[in-house]
Amino acid sequence: MNTFKIAQITEITPKYHPVYVSTSGQVLQIIDRVANWFELIIFAIAVVVLIAAGAMYVTAGGDEEKAKKARKLITYALIGIAIVLLAWGGEALVKSFLTLPEK
């Protein structure tokens, strides 16, 4: 009779490697990464809210209160998207002013 080994774990090594920060440039790089992820998450949430509010507005069916709520949500979502886009553009603008051209 044949026997098969399905899985054999000999050693489990963690995939987490601690990050040691040794320069201020690394601190700024970590802050930049966290800020980019935060902006991306906020942008995604605003897009989802915009789509949901558009669906709410379309399905209002003459209910003025529901349509008014949907218009408010659309306005807030567009403001959120505009803020994230301005943050991305502002970040790029500040970086362009603070970096020296390469020779």
C-alpha positions as CSV (number, residue, x, y, z in Angstrom):
1,M,0.0,0.0,0.0
2,N,1.4,3.4,-1.0
3,T,1.5,6.3,1.4
4,F,1.9,9.9,0.5
5,K,3.1,12.8,2.6
6,I,0.7,15.7,2.0
7,A,2.6,18.3,3.9
8,Q,5.6,18.4,6.1
9,I,6.6,21.4,8.1
10,T,10.1,21.3,9.3
11,E,10.7,24.9,10.3
12,I,8.5,28.0,10.4
13,T,10.3,31.2,9.8
14,P,8.4,34.5,10.2
15,K,8.1,36.7,7.1
16,Y,8.1,39.8,9.2
17,H,11.5,41.5,9.2
18,P,11.8,44.5,11.6
19,V,12.8,47.7,9.9
20,Y,15.6,49.6,11.5
21,V,15.7,53.3,10.8
22,S,19.1,54.8,10.7
23,T,18.8,58.1,8.8
24,S,16.3,60.9,8.6
25,G,15.9,60.1,4.9
26,Q,14.5,56.7,5.8
27,V,12.1,58.3,8.2
28,L,10.9,60.6,5.5
29,Q,10.6,57.6,3.1
30,I,8.4,55.7,5.6
31,I,6.2,58.8,6.2
32,D,5.9,59.2,2.4
33,R,4.8,55.5,2.0
34,V,2.2,55.8,4.8
35,A,0.9,59.0,3.4
36,N,0.6,57.5,-0.1
37,W,-1.3,54.5,1.3
38,F,-3.6,56.8,3.3
39,E,-4.3,58.9,0.2
40,L,-5.0,55.8,-1.9
41,I,-7.4,54.4,0.7
42,I,-9.3,57.7,1.0
43,F,-9.5,58.0,-2.8
44,A,-10.9,54.5,-3.1
45,I,-13.5,55.2,-0.3
46,A,-14.6,58.4,-2.0
47,V,-15.0,56.6,-5.4
48,V,-17.1,53.9,-3.8
49,V,-19.3,56.5,-2.0
50,L,-19.6,58.4,-5.3
51,I,-20.8,55.3,-7.1
52,A,-23.2,54.4,-4.3
53,A,-24.6,57.9,-4.2
54,G,-25.1,57.9,-7.9
55,A,-27.0,54.6,-7.6
56,M,-29.1,56.1,-4.8
57,Y,-29.9,59.2,-6.9
58,V,-30.9,57.1,-9.9
59,T,-33.2,54.8,-7.8
60,A,-34.7,57.7,-5.8
61,G,-37.8,57.4,-7.9
62,G,-39.2,60.8,-7.2
63,D,-38.5,60.7,-3.5
64,E,-37.2,64.2,-2.9
65,E,-35.6,63.4,0.5
66,K,-33.7,60.4,-0.9
67,A,-32.5,62.5,-3.9
68,K,-31.4,65.3,-1.6
69,K,-29.4,62.9,0.5
70,A,-27.8,61.4,-2.7
71,R,-26.8,64.9,-3.9
72,K,-25.2,65.6,-0.6
73,L,-23.2,62.3,-0.7
74,I,-22.1,63.1,-4.3
75,T,-20.9,66.5,-3.2
76,Y,-19.0,65.1,-0.3
77,A,-17.4,62.4,-2.4
78,L,-16.3,64.9,-5.1
79,I,-14.8,67.1,-2.4
80,G,-12.9,64.1,-1.0
81,I,-11.6,63.2,-4.5
82,A,-10.6,66.8,-5.1
83,I,-8.7,66.9,-1.8
84,V,-6.8,63.7,-2.5
85,L,-5.9,64.9,-6.0
86,L,-4.7,68.2,-4.6
87,A,-2.7,66.4,-2.0
88,W,-1.0,64.3,-4.7
89,G,-0.4,67.4,-6.9
90,G,0.8,69.5,-3.9
91,E,3.2,66.8,-2.8
92,A,4.7,66.6,-6.3
93,L,4.9,70.4,-6.5
94,V,6.7,70.7,-3.1
95,K,9.1,67.9,-4.0
96,S,9.9,69.6,-7.3
97,F,10.8,72.8,-5.4
98,L,12.9,71.1,-2.8
99,T,15.0,68.8,-5.0
100,L,18.0,70.0,-6.9
101,P,18.3,69.2,-10.6
102,E,20.8,66.4,-11.5
103,K,23.9,67.5,-13.3
